[in-house]
């Protein structure tokens, strides 16, 4: 059944496109352009050049749903991590589970955060795919821009991009000697140090080095606990070496390393947010505890209570986090005749040493993790050049990853008949291999109309083995009865058909049909077997325009998804015994998603800029019956709020001696959403929230000194972000501080 709200909004979008064209015509009438007109400095909004389609082009001329945040946007908004970035975007939610990023775009997400799982949103740094969740959190420094593509990106980005793609573009070396340093001091004992230096070595080579150090104490109240709770103590460094051998030939070498330390992630009890009947507990579990709450009712107990770790963790578990992520990247570009050639190589290594705390069946729970992963990727890409009617990009891609992971899940139970520990050990080795060939071409049907066709063929293979699989080895053997060996392979062909048309010189409408693919895999529970890939077909139409001498930029779109073989991850127990509990993924559902998105910027006078976005989404299971007595058909997907909205304003004030003060205030609204244990038929509804941020930045007349005061989450709003048995990981509280910087 069609959503009446979305039908009306679809009509509204069509009307908006018509009015956009009329506005453009009016703007051109009011301000005619002639070749003889004298050059006037534009006061318009800066056009951002992006590489989201593997070629450089203006964002306003790229016929896909995307958002771009320039370095200046990030600075004005005080964005320093992925979660604060998401609050500037329509239909994007980024949360954390166990310290790892969990990205949901238009209701599409992945909940398998283990070594055998893969994300649904492809995360890239300078075009290099970052496969492990743990390595995605530490790269938000010295950035030129961030590009976020919404919707499946199967043609150009390949596997694991059913939700979309995020690409962090770092600042590259230039031929100018310059540097900067900044210090940030805030509440919760926050300390941040950023530094950058750019050195031209000679006429051919230049070097850029950047460092970032971030620390803060825990945001949680300890309750009865004496052990360290989640905190941050991260150190990151990046070095670029760029050689430009000619106008068309260059080599970029990059080394990057991050130490991710501090106390490990810790959940708060589910009773901090909900009341109801506690279920999934043992006969001797402490009163008022359980892995789930039946028929949960939300109660706003306030930030202090919501942030209290009131359940007693294991006090002598040596809870800690000491992880490291290293990467080495190379990019060679040259021109061969009339074709641009690009070769990208990326090597990424992750080393884990971590012990997490939690509560399971009402008892203290620990999760030691150790191991490493190594991934290498190659991409060879060719792009057409010239101004002819046909433009194309084609390439080959290869990815190989090996993950070694030792882990155990330990539940420390106190019963009337004594105390004992239930342990589930794992010693897994996982490999991922992917090969692909891709191409996309755009042909000018007319000077104002273009047809785009894309195709990608992918072959994936995933293998795994674990001599334990969650159970202790049998006496006299190194294998348990839960040991497994798995080897699965998949093939996929993703495609795209698109048409875009210039209504006016600065107004474009577009429509496309595209597909996405997320690889299948297998479960660590021997009896759970393997699962198939999930696929998504998206239908989308939109309009993008720049008006009134580029003082107004608007983008709007409508979309519909057919989502098949959706992969759902849950934890369930075969019996009322912690040793029989497993996390597993199944192809449980087909779903549909409909939505409307609108975002824009407008210059206010000469010194102000207003930014805003709005999204309306209806994401539902088409058919999903996890058991004979439970039917979720027609119900909403998790992490898919019906509405989100953002509004922010920045104003620049001139001060004495040529200096400037920039004041920014913004607010983010998110409608209610669900976080569920679908197998247990328990759904937790997070009510709608809004949170606001503000900052004031002074810059001296020479552009050397800056001083910024900021406050984030003025309302001190706390929301649940992800669920684990017995508890939730939650959002950050109100933070504030002062940042002082010097540029030279």
C-alpha positions as CSV (number, residue, x, y, z in Angstrom):
1,X,0.0,0.0,0.0
2,X,1.4,3.4,-0.9
3,X,2.2,5.8,1.8
4,X,-0.1,8.9,1.5
5,X,2.5,11.1,3.1
6,X,5.1,10.1,0.6
7,X,2.8,10.4,-2.3
8,X,2.0,14.0,-1.4
9,X,5.7,14.7,-0.8
10,X,6.6,13.1,-4.2
11,X,4.1,15.6,-5.8
12,X,5.7,18.4,-3.8
13,X,9.1,17.4,-5.0
14,X,7.9,17.6,-8.6
15,X,6.5,21.0,-7.9
16,X,9.8,22.0,-6.3
17,X,11.6,21.1,-9.4
18,X,9.2,23.1,-11.6
19,X,9.5,26.1,-9.2
20,X,13.3,25.7,-9.2
21,X,13.4,26.0,-13.0
22,X,11.1,29.1,-12.8
23,X,13.3,30.6,-10.1
24,X,16.4,30.0,-12.2
25,X,14.7,31.7,-15.1
26,X,13.7,34.6,-12.9
27,X,17.2,34.9,-11.5
28,X,18.7,35.0,-15.0
29,X,16.1,37.7,-16.0
30,X,17.0,39.8,-13.0
31,X,20.7,39.5,-13.5
32,X,21.6,39.1,-17.2
33,X,25.1,38.0,-18.0
34,X,27.1,39.3,-21.0
35,X,30.6,38.5,-22.2
36,X,31.4,42.2,-21.9
37,X,30.3,42.4,-18.3
38,X,33.2,43.3,-15.9
39,X,34.5,40.6,-13.6
40,X,32.8,40.9,-10.1
41,X,34.0,38.9,-7.1
42,X,31.3,36.3,-6.4
43,X,29.6,36.3,-3.1
44,X,28.0,32.9,-3.8
45,X,28.4,29.6,-2.1
46,X,31.7,27.9,-3.0
47,X,31.1,25.0,-5.4
48,X,32.8,21.8,-4.1
49,X,34.5,19.5,-6.6
50,X,34.1,15.9,-5.7
51,X,35.3,12.4,-6.8
52,X,32.3,10.4,-5.7
53,X,31.8,8.9,-9.3
54,X,35.6,8.2,-9.6
55,X,36.0,11.4,-11.7
56,X,36.3,15.0,-10.6
57,X,33.1,17.0,-11.1
58,X,31.0,19.6,-9.3
59,X,28.7,18.2,-6.6
60,X,25.8,20.1,-8.1
61,X,26.3,18.3,-11.4
62,X,26.6,14.8,-10.0
63,X,23.3,13.0,-10.6
64,X,23.2,11.0,-7.3
65,X,22.0,11.7,-3.8
66,X,25.0,12.8,-1.9
67,X,26.1,15.3,0.8
68,X,29.5,17.0,0.9
69,X,31.0,18.7,3.9
70,X,34.0,20.8,3.1
71,X,36.8,21.4,5.6
72,X,35.3,24.8,6.3
73,X,31.9,23.3,7.0
74,X,33.5,20.8,9.4
75,X,35.4,23.5,11.2
76,X,32.4,25.8,11.6
77,X,30.3,22.9,13.0
78,X,33.1,21.6,15.2
79,X,32.9,18.1,13.7
80,X,35.7,15.9,15.0
81,X,34.2,12.4,14.6
82,X,31.8,10.3,12.5
83,X,28.8,10.6,14.9
84,X,28.8,14.4,14.9
85,X,29.2,14.4,11.1
86,X,26.1,12.3,10.7
87,X,24.0,14.9,12.6
88,X,24.6,17.3,9.6
89,X,23.2,14.8,7.0
90,X,19.8,13.7,5.9
91,X,18.9,10.1,6.6
92,X,22.2,9.1,8.0
93,X,22.7,7.7,11.5
94,X,26.1,6.7,12.8
95,X,26.3,5.1,16.3
96,X,28.7,3.0,18.2
97,X,28.5,-0.6,19.4
98,X,31.4,-1.9,21.5
99,X,33.5,1.0,20.3
100,X,32.9,0.3,16.6
101,X,31.0,2.5,14.1
102,X,27.6,1.3,13.1
103,X,26.3,3.2,10.0
104,X,22.7,3.2,9.0
105,X,21.7,5.1,5.8
106,X,18.0,5.2,4.8
107,X,17.3,2.3,7.3
108,X,19.9,0.0,5.7
109,X,22.6,-1.2,8.2
110,X,24.6,-4.2,9.3
111,X,24.5,-5.5,12.9
112,X,27.2,-8.2,12.6
113,X,30.1,-6.4,14.2
114,X,32.3,-9.6,14.6
115,X,35.2,-10.6,12.5
116,X,32.9,-12.6,10.2
117,X,30.6,-9.7,9.5
118,X,30.8,-6.9,6.8
119,X,29.4,-3.4,6.8
120,X,26.5,-2.3,4.6
121,X,28.0,1.2,4.0
122,X,31.4,1.2,2.3
123,X,33.9,3.3,4.3
124,X,36.9,4.8,2.4
125,X,39.8,7.0,3.2
126,X,41.1,8.7,0.0
127,X,39.3,6.1,-2.0
128,X,40.8,3.1,-0.1
129,X,38.3,0.7,1.4
130,X,38.5,0.2,5.2
131,X,37.0,-3.2,5.9
132,X,37.2,-3.4,9.8
133,X,34.9,-1.4,12.0
134,X,37.6,-0.9,14.6
135,X,39.8,1.0,12.2
136,X,37.1,3.5,11.0
137,X,37.0,5.8,14.1
138,X,40.4,7.5,14.1
139,X,40.8,9.2,10.7
140,X,38.8,12.5,11.3
141,X,41.7,15.0,11.2
142,X,43.3,17.2,8.5
143,X,40.4,16.6,6.1
144,X,39.7,18.5,2.9
145,X,36.1,17.2,2.7
146,X,33.8,14.3,3.4
147,X,31.6,12.8,0.7
148,X,28.6,10.7,1.7
149,X,26.6,8.9,-1.0
150,X,23.1,7.6,0.0
151,X,21.8,4.6,-1.8
152,X,23.4,1.5,-3.3
153,X,26.7,2.1,-5.0
154,X,27.2,-1.4,-6.5
155,X,28.7,-0.2,-9.8
156,X,31.6,1.9,-8.7
157,X,32.1,0.8,-5.1
158,X,31.1,-2.8,-5.3
159,X,30.4,-5.2,-2.5
160,X,29.2,-4.1,0.9
161,X,27.7,-0.8,-0.3
162,X,24.0,-1.5,-0.2
163,X,23.4,1.4,2.2
164,X,25.8,3.8,0.5
165,X,29.4,5.0,0.8
166,X,31.4,7.3,2.9
167,X,34.7,8.7,1.6
168,X,37.0,10.8,3.8
169,X,39.3,13.0,1.6
170,X,42.4,14.2,3.4
171,X,44.4,17.3,2.6
172,X,47.3,16.7,0.3
173,X,50.7,18.3,0.0
174,X,51.0,21.6,-1.8
175,X,53.9,23.8,-2.9
176,X,53.5,26.2,0.0
177,X,55.4,26.0,3.3
178,X,52.8,26.2,6.0
179,X,51.6,24.6,9.2
180,X,49.2,24.7,12.1
181,X,48.7,23.6,15.6
182,X,45.6,23.7,17.9
183,X,44.8,22.7,21.4
184,X,41.3,21.8,22.7
185,X,40.4,21.7,26.4
186,X,37.0,20.8,27.6
187,X,34.8,19.1,30.3
188,X,35.3,15.4,31.1
189,X,39.0,16.3,31.1
190,X,38.9,16.5,27.4
191,X,42.3,17.2,25.7
192,X,42.9,17.4,22.0
193,X,46.0,18.4,20.1
194,X,46.2,18.8,16.3
195,X,49.2,19.6,14.3
196,X,50.1,19.8,10.6
197,X,53.1,20.9,8.6
198,X,53.4,21.1,4.8
199,X,56.9,21.3,3.3
200,X,57.7,21.7,-0.4
201,X,60.9,19.7,-0.8
202,X,61.7,20.9,-4.3
203,X,59.9,21.7,-7.5
204,X,58.7,18.1,-7.8
205,X,58.2,16.7,-4.3
206,X,56.2,18.0,-1.3
207,X,55.4,16.5,2.1
208,X,52.5,16.9,4.5
209,X,52.5,15.5,8.0
210,X,49.6,15.7,10.5
211,X,49.1,14.4,14.0
212,X,46.0,14.2,16.2
213,X,45.8,13.3,19.9
214,X,42.4,13.0,21.7
215,X,41.7,12.2,25.3
216,X,38.8,12.4,27.6
217,X,37.6,10.7,30.8
218,X,34.5,8.5,30.8
219,X,31.1,10.0,30.1
220,X,29.5,7.3,32.3
221,X,28.7,7.5,36.0
222,X,30.4,4.5,37.7
223,X,27.5,3.4,40.0
224,X,28.9,0.5,42.1
225,X,31.9,0.0,39.8
226,X,35.5,0.7,40.6
227,X,36.9,-0.4,37.3
228,X,37.7,2.0,34.4
229,X,34.7,2.7,32.2
230,X,34.8,3.7,28.5
231,X,37.2,6.6,27.9
232,X,39.3,7.8,25.0
233,X,43.1,8.0,24.6
234,X,43.8,8.0,20.9
235,X,46.9,9.0,19.0
236,X,47.0,9.3,15.2
237,X,49.6,10.4,12.6
238,X,49.5,10.6,8.8
239,X,52.3,11.4,6.3
240,X,51.7,12.2,2.6
241,X,54.6,12.4,0.1
242,X,53.5,13.7,-3.3
243,X,55.6,13.8,-6.4
244,X,54.4,15.6,-9.5
245,X,56.5,14.6,-12.4
246,X,54.5,16.4,-15.0
247,X,51.1,18.0,-15.5
248,X,49.6,14.5,-15.9
249,X,51.8,12.2,-13.9
250,X,52.0,12.0,-10.1
251,X,52.7,9.6,-7.3
252,X,51.2,9.9,-3.8
253,X,52.5,7.8,-1.0
254,X,50.8,7.7,2.4
255,X,51.5,6.2,5.8
256,X,49.0,6.3,8.6
257,X,48.9,4.9,12.1
258,X,46.5,5.2,15.0
259,X,46.7,3.9,18.6
260,X,43.2,3.4,20.0
261,X,43.4,3.2,23.7
262,X,41.6,4.1,26.9
263,X,39.1,2.1,28.9
264,X,37.0,-0.2,26.8
265,X,33.3,0.3,25.9
266,X,30.8,-0.4,28.6
267,X,27.0,-0.6,28.2
268,X,24.4,0.7,30.7
269,X,21.5,-1.4,31.9
270,X,18.3,-1.6,29.8
271,X,16.4,-0.5,32.9
272,X,18.0,3.0,32.7
273,X,15.6,3.7,29.9
274,X,12.7,1.2,30.1
275,X,10.3,-0.5,32.5
276,X,8.6,-3.8,32.0
277,X,8.9,-7.5,32.8
278,X,12.5,-8.7,32.9
279,X,12.9,-11.9,30.7
280,X,15.7,-14.1,29.6
281,X,17.2,-14.6,33.0
282,X,18.0,-17.6,35.2
283,X,16.0,-18.7,38.3
284,X,18.8,-17.3,40.5
285,X,19.6,-14.1,38.5
286,X,19.7,-10.9,40.6
287,X,16.2,-9.3,41.0
288,X,15.3,-6.9,38.3
289,X,17.8,-8.2,35.7
290,X,17.5,-10.0,32.4
291,X,18.8,-9.9,28.8
292,X,15.5,-8.3,27.6
293,X,12.4,-6.4,28.9
294,X,9.1,-7.7,27.7
295,X,6.7,-5.0,26.5
296,X,9.2,-2.2,27.3
297,X,7.9,1.2,28.2
298,X,10.3,4.2,27.8
299,X,10.8,6.4,30.9
300,X,12.9,9.5,30.8
301,X,15.0,9.3,33.9
302,X,17.3,12.2,33.0
303,X,20.9,12.2,31.8
304,X,22.6,11.4,35.1
305,X,20.6,8.2,35.6
306,X,20.7,7.2,31.9
307,X,24.5,7.4,32.0
308,X,25.0,5.4,35.2
309,X,26.6,1.9,34.9
310,X,24.4,0.7,37.8
311,X,25.1,-3.0,37.2
312,X,28.2,-4.5,38.8
313,X,30.9,-5.5,36.3
314,X,33.6,-7.9,36.9
315,X,36.0,-5.9,39.1
316,X,39.2,-7.8,38.5
317,X,39.0,-8.5,34.7
318,X,41.8,-6.1,33.7
319,X,39.4,-4.3,31.4
320,X,41.5,-2.3,28.9
321,X,41.8,-1.3,25.2
322,X,45.1,-1.2,23.4
323,X,44.5,-1.4,19.7
324,X,46.5,-0.2,16.7
325,X,45.5,0.4,13.1
326,X,48.2,1.0,10.4
327,X,47.8,1.7,6.7
328,X,50.0,2.3,3.8
329,X,48.6,3.6,0.6
330,X,49.9,4.5,-2.9
331,X,48.3,6.3,-5.8
332,X,49.9,6.6,-9.2
333,X,48.3,8.8,-11.9
334,X,49.4,9.3,-15.5
335,X,47.9,9.9,-19.0
336,X,48.3,7.4,-21.8
337,X,47.3,9.1,-25.0
338,X,43.9,10.4,-24.4
339,X,43.2,8.2,-21.4
340,X,43.9,8.9,-17.7
341,X,45.2,5.9,-15.8
342,X,45.1,5.5,-12.0
343,X,46.5,2.7,-9.9
344,X,45.7,2.6,-6.2
345,X,47.3,0.2,-3.7
346,X,46.3,0.0,0.0
347,X,47.6,-2.2,2.8
348,X,45.7,-2.1,6.1
349,X,46.6,-3.8,9.4
350,X,44.7,-3.9,12.6
351,X,46.0,-5.2,15.9
352,X,43.5,-5.9,18.8
353,X,44.2,-6.3,22.5
354,X,41.0,-5.5,24.4
355,X,38.8,-6.8,27.3
356,X,35.2,-5.6,27.4
357,X,32.9,-5.6,30.4
358,X,29.1,-6.3,30.3
359,X,26.2,-8.0,32.0
360,X,24.7,-11.3,30.8
361,X,21.6,-13.0,32.4
362,X,22.1,-10.4,35.2
363,X,25.7,-11.5,36.0
364,X,29.1,-9.9,35.3
365,X,30.4,-10.7,31.8
366,X,33.8,-10.2,30.1
367,X,34.8,-10.4,26.5
368,X,38.6,-10.6,25.9
369,X,39.6,-10.0,22.3
370,X,43.0,-10.3,20.7
371,X,44.4,-10.9,17.2
372,X,45.1,-9.1,14.0
373,X,43.9,-8.6,10.5
374,X,45.7,-7.7,7.3
375,X,44.0,-6.5,4.1
376,X,45.4,-5.4,0.8
377,X,43.5,-3.9,-2.1
378,X,44.4,-3.0,-5.7
379,X,42.4,-0.9,-8.1
380,X,43.5,-0.1,-11.7
381,X,41.2,2.5,-13.3
382,X,41.0,4.2,-16.6
383,X,39.1,7.4,-17.4
384,X,38.3,9.1,-20.7
385,X,39.5,12.7,-21.3
386,X,38.4,15.3,-23.7
387,X,35.1,17.1,-24.4
388,X,33.4,14.6,-26.7
389,X,29.8,13.3,-26.1
390,X,31.1,10.1,-24.5
391,X,32.8,9.9,-21.1
392,X,33.6,6.7,-19.3
393,X,35.5,5.1,-16.5
394,X,36.5,1.4,-16.3
395,X,38.7,-0.7,-14.0
396,X,39.7,-3.8,-12.2
397,X,39.6,-4.4,-8.4
398,X,41.1,-7.0,-6.1
399,X,40.8,-7.3,-2.4
400,X,42.2,-9.9,0.0
401,X,41.9,-10.0,3.8
402,X,43.0,-12.4,6.5
403,X,41.6,-12.1,10.1
404,X,42.9,-14.0,13.1
405,X,40.8,-13.5,16.2
406,X,41.0,-15.1,19.7
407,X,38.0,-14.3,21.9
408,X,36.0,-15.7,24.7
409,X,32.7,-14.8,26.3
410,X,32.8,-15.4,30.1
411,X,29.7,-15.2,32.4
412,X,30.5,-15.2,36.1
413,X,27.5,-16.8,37.8
414,X,26.7,-16.8,41.5
415,X,24.0,-19.4,42.4
416,X,22.6,-20.8,45.6
417,X,24.7,-24.0,45.0
418,X,28.0,-22.1,44.3
419,X,29.8,-19.8,42.0
420,X,31.0,-20.9,38.5
421,X,32.0,-19.4,35.1
422,X,30.5,-20.2,31.8
423,X,33.1,-19.7,29.0
424,X,32.6,-19.8,25.3
425,X,36.1,-19.7,23.5
426,X,36.8,-18.9,19.9
427,X,40.0,-19.2,17.8
428,X,38.8,-18.2,14.4
429,X,40.7,-17.5,11.1
430,X,38.6,-15.8,8.5
431,X,39.6,-14.9,4.9
432,X,37.8,-12.6,2.4
433,X,38.7,-12.4,-1.2
434,X,37.0,-10.3,-3.9
435,X,37.7,-9.7,-7.6
436,X,35.7,-7.3,-9.7
437,X,35.6,-5.6,-13.1
438,X,33.6,-2.4,-13.6
439,X,32.7,0.3,-16.0
440,X,30.4,3.3,-16.3
441,X,29.8,5.5,-19.3
442,X,27.9,8.7,-19.8
443,X,26.7,9.7,-23.2
444,X,25.3,13.1,-24.3
445,X,22.0,12.4,-26.0
446,X,21.7,16.1,-26.5
447,X,23.7,19.1,-25.2
448,X,21.4,19.2,-22.2
449,X,20.6,15.5,-21.7
450,X,22.8,12.6,-20.6
451,X,22.4,8.8,-20.4
452,X,24.5,6.9,-17.8
453,X,25.0,3.1,-17.9
454,X,27.1,1.2,-15.4
455,X,28.0,-2.5,-14.8
456,X,30.1,-4.4,-12.3
457,X,30.8,-8.1,-12.0
458,X,32.1,-9.4,-8.7
459,X,33.3,-12.7,-7.4
460,X,33.6,-13.2,-3.6
461,X,34.9,-16.0,-1.5
462,X,34.9,-16.2,2.3
463,X,36.5,-19.0,4.3
464,X,36.7,-19.7,8.0
465,X,37.8,-22.2,10.5
466,X,37.6,-22.4,14.3
467,X,38.7,-25.5,16.2
468,X,36.6,-24.4,19.2
469,X,33.5,-22.5,17.9
470,X,32.3,-21.5,21.3
471,X,33.0,-24.7,23.2
472,X,35.9,-26.1,25.1
473,X,38.1,-28.7,23.4
474,X,37.3,-32.3,24.1
475,X,39.7,-34.1,26.4
476,X,42.9,-35.1,24.6
477,X,42.0,-33.0,21.6
478,X,42.4,-29.4,20.3
479,X,39.0,-29.5,18.8
480,X,35.5,-29.2,20.3
481,X,32.2,-30.6,19.1
482,X,31.4,-27.1,17.8
483,X,34.5,-26.8,15.6
484,X,33.7,-25.7,12.1
485,X,35.3,-25.2,8.7
486,X,33.4,-23.1,6.1
487,X,34.0,-22.0,2.5
488,X,31.4,-20.0,0.6
489,X,31.5,-18.2,-2.7
490,X,29.2,-15.8,-4.4
491,X,28.9,-14.0,-7.8
492,X,27.0,-10.8,-8.4
493,X,26.4,-8.4,-11.3
494,X,25.4,-4.9,-10.2
495,X,24.1,-2.3,-12.7
496,X,22.9,1.2,-13.0
497,X,20.8,3.1,-15.6
498,X,20.5,6.8,-15.3
499,X,19.2,9.9,-17.1
500,X,19.9,13.5,-16.2
501,X,18.7,16.7,-17.9
502,X,19.5,20.4,-17.5
503,X,16.2,22.3,-17.1
504,X,18.3,25.5,-17.0
505,X,22.0,26.3,-16.9
506,X,22.2,25.7,-13.2
507,X,19.3,23.3,-12.6
508,X,19.5,19.6,-13.2
509,X,16.9,16.8,-12.8
510,X,17.8,13.2,-12.8
511,X,16.4,9.7,-12.4
512,X,18.2,6.4,-12.1
513,X,17.8,2.7,-11.2
514,X,20.7,1.0,-9.5
515,X,21.5,-2.1,-7.6
516,X,23.7,-3.0,-4.6
517,X,25.1,-6.2,-3.1
518,X,26.3,-7.2,0.3
519,X,28.3,-10.5,0.4
520,X,27.0,-13.5,2.1
521,X,28.8,-15.5,4.8
522,X,28.6,-18.0,7.5
523,X,28.0,-18.1,11.3
524,X,30.4,-19.0,14.1
525,X,27.6,-21.3,15.5
526,X,28.1,-24.6,13.8
527,X,24.4,-25.4,13.6
528,X,23.5,-22.0,12.2
529,X,25.2,-22.6,8.8
530,X,25.7,-20.0,6.1
531,X,23.6,-17.1,4.7
532,X,23.2,-15.7,1.2
533,X,24.1,-12.2,-0.1
534,X,21.5,-9.4,0.4
535,X,20.6,-7.3,-2.6
536,X,18.9,-4.0,-3.1
537,X,17.3,-2.3,-6.1
538,X,16.8,1.4,-5.9
539,X,14.6,3.7,-7.9
540,X,15.5,7.4,-7.5
541,X,14.6,10.8,-9.0
542,X,15.8,14.2,-7.9
543,X,16.6,17.8,-8.7
544,X,19.7,19.9,-8.0
545,X,19.9,23.6,-8.5
546,X,22.0,26.8,-7.9
547,X,20.1,30.1,-8.0
548,X,20.5,33.8,-7.6
549,X,24.2,34.0,-8.5
550,X,24.8,30.8,-6.5
551,X,23.7,32.3,-3.3
552,X,21.1,29.4,-3.0
553,X,21.9,25.7,-3.5
554,X,19.1,23.1,-3.3
555,X,19.0,19.3,-3.8
556,X,15.9,17.1,-3.4
557,X,15.1,13.6,-4.3
558,X,12.6,10.7,-3.8
559,X,13.5,7.1,-3.7
560,X,12.1,3.6,-3.5
561,X,14.0,0.4,-2.4
562,X,13.2,-3.3,-3.1
563,X,15.4,-5.0,-0.4
564,X,15.8,-8.7,-0.8
565,X,17.3,-11.4,1.4
566,X,18.0,-8.9,4.1
567,X,20.6,-10.1,6.6
568,X,19.5,-9.8,10.2
569,X,21.8,-10.5,13.1
570,X,20.6,-11.5,16.6
571,X,21.7,-13.4,19.7
572,X,19.6,-16.4,20.9
573,X,19.9,-19.3,23.2
574,X,19.0,-22.9,22.4
575,X,18.2,-23.5,26.1
576,X,18.1,-21.4,29.2
577,X,21.9,-21.8,29.6
578,X,24.5,-19.1,28.7
579,X,26.7,-21.7,27.1
580,X,24.1,-22.4,24.4
581,X,23.8,-18.7,23.3
582,X,25.1,-17.6,19.9
583,X,25.1,-14.6,17.7
584,X,24.0,-15.5,14.2
585,X,22.9,-14.0,10.9
586,X,20.1,-15.2,8.6
587,X,18.4,-14.0,5.4
588,X,15.2,-13.3,7.2
589,X,13.3,-10.7,5.3
590,X,12.4,-8.8,2.3
591,X,11.7,-5.1,2.8
592,X,10.7,-1.9,1.1
593,X,11.9,1.6,1.8
594,X,10.3,4.8,0.5
595,X,11.6,8.3,1.2
596,X,12.0,12.0,0.4
597,X,15.1,14.0,1.1
598,X,15.8,17.8,0.9
599,X,18.9,19.7,1.7
600,X,20.2,23.2,0.9
601,X,22.3,26.2,1.7
602,X,21.5,29.9,1.3
603,X,23.7,33.0,1.8
604,X,22.1,35.5,4.1
605,X,23.4,38.9,3.2
606,X,27.2,39.1,2.7
607,X,28.1,37.5,5.9
608,X,25.7,34.7,6.8
609,X,24.9,31.2,5.7
610,X,21.9,29.0,6.5
611,X,22.1,25.3,6.1
612,X,19.3,22.8,6.4
613,X,18.1,19.3,5.5
614,X,14.9,17.2,5.9
615,X,14.2,13.5,5.3
616,X,11.0,11.5,5.5
617,X,11.4,7.7,5.3
618,X,9.0,4.8,5.4
619,X,11.1,1.6,5.9
620,X,9.0,-1.6,6.4
621,X,9.4,-5.3,6.4
622,X,7.5,-6.7,3.4
623,X,7.4,-10.1,4.9
624,X,9.3,-11.4,7.9
625,X,8.2,-14.2,10.3
626,X,11.0,-15.2,12.6
627,X,8.7,-17.9,14.1
628,X,5.3,-19.5,13.6
629,X,3.7,-17.1,16.2
630,X,5.6,-13.9,15.3
631,X,5.0,-11.8,12.2
632,X,6.8,-8.5,11.6
633,X,5.4,-8.0,8.1
634,X,4.4,-4.3,7.7
635,X,6.4,-3.2,10.7
636,X,9.2,-0.7,10.6
637,X,12.8,-1.6,10.3
638,X,15.2,-0.8,13.1
639,X,17.2,2.4,13.0
640,X,14.9,4.0,10.5
641,X,13.3,7.2,11.9
642,X,10.4,8.4,9.9
643,X,11.7,12.0,10.0
644,X,15.0,13.8,10.6
645,X,15.8,17.4,10.2
646,X,18.9,19.7,10.6
647,X,19.1,23.5,10.7
648,X,22.3,25.5,11.2
649,X,23.3,29.2,10.7
650,X,26.7,30.8,10.6
651,X,27.3,34.5,10.7
652,X,30.6,36.3,10.2
653,X,31.3,39.6,12.0
654,X,34.1,41.9,11.2
655,X,36.1,43.1,14.2
656,X,39.0,45.5,14.7
657,X,42.4,45.1,12.9
658,X,40.8,43.0,10.1
659,X,39.8,40.1,12.4
660,X,36.6,38.2,12.2
661,X,34.2,36.4,14.5
662,X,32.1,33.5,13.2
663,X,29.1,32.4,15.3
664,X,27.4,29.1,14.5
665,X,24.3,27.6,16.0
666,X,22.5,24.5,14.8
667,X,20.0,21.9,15.9
668,X,19.3,18.3,14.9
669,X,15.9,16.6,15.2
670,X,15.5,12.8,14.9
671,X,12.2,11.1,15.0
672,X,11.5,8.0,17.1
673,X,13.1,4.7,16.0
674,X,13.3,1.1,17.0
675,X,16.1,-1.1,18.3
676,X,15.1,-4.7,18.6
677,X,15.8,-8.3,19.5
678,X,13.6,-9.6,16.7
679,X,14.1,-13.3,17.6
680,X,12.9,-12.6,21.1
681,X,10.0,-10.4,19.8
682,X,11.2,-7.4,21.9
683,X,11.3,-3.9,20.3
684,X,12.6,-0.9,22.1
685,X,11.4,2.5,20.9
686,X,13.7,5.5,21.3
687,X,11.4,8.6,21.4
688,X,12.1,11.5,19.2
689,X,15.0,13.7,20.2
690,X,16.6,17.0,19.4
691,X,20.0,18.3,20.3
692,X,21.7,21.6,19.6
693,X,25.2,22.9,19.2
694,X,26.8,26.3,19.2
695,X,30.3,27.8,18.7
696,X,31.9,31.2,18.4
697,X,35.3,31.5,16.6
698,X,37.6,34.5,16.6
699,X,40.3,34.8,13.9
700,X,42.9,37.6,13.9
701,X,43.4,39.9,11.0
702,X,46.4,38.0,9.7
703,X,44.6,34.7,9.8
704,X,47.2,33.2,12.2
705,X,45.4,32.9,15.5
706,X,42.0,31.4,16.2
707,X,40.1,30.9,19.4
708,X,36.9,28.9,19.5
709,X,34.4,28.3,22.3
710,X,31.9,25.5,21.7
711,X,29.1,23.5,23.3
712,X,27.7,20.3,21.9
713,X,24.3,18.8,22.9
714,X,23.1,21.8,24.8
715,X,20.0,19.9,25.9
716,X,22.1,17.1,27.3
717,X,20.0,14.6,25.4
718,X,20.9,10.9,25.8
719,X,19.6,8.3,23.4
720,X,20.1,4.6,23.0
721,X,22.4,3.8,20.0
722,X,22.8,0.1,20.0
723,X,21.7,-2.9,22.0
724,X,23.5,-5.8,23.7
725,X,21.9,-8.4,26.0
726,X,20.9,-6.6,29.1
727,X,21.9,-3.1,28.1
728,X,22.5,-0.3,25.6
729,X,25.4,1.7,24.3
730,X,24.4,5.3,24.4
731,X,25.1,8.7,22.9
732,X,27.4,11.4,24.4
733,X,26.2,13.9,26.9
734,X,26.7,17.7,26.8
735,X,30.3,18.7,26.1
736,X,31.9,22.1,26.0
737,X,35.3,23.6,25.7
738,X,37.8,26.0,24.2
739,X,40.0,25.5,21.2
740,X,43.0,27.7,20.4
741,X,44.9,27.4,17.1
742,X,47.8,29.0,15.3
743,X,48.5,28.9,11.6
744,X,51.8,29.7,10.1
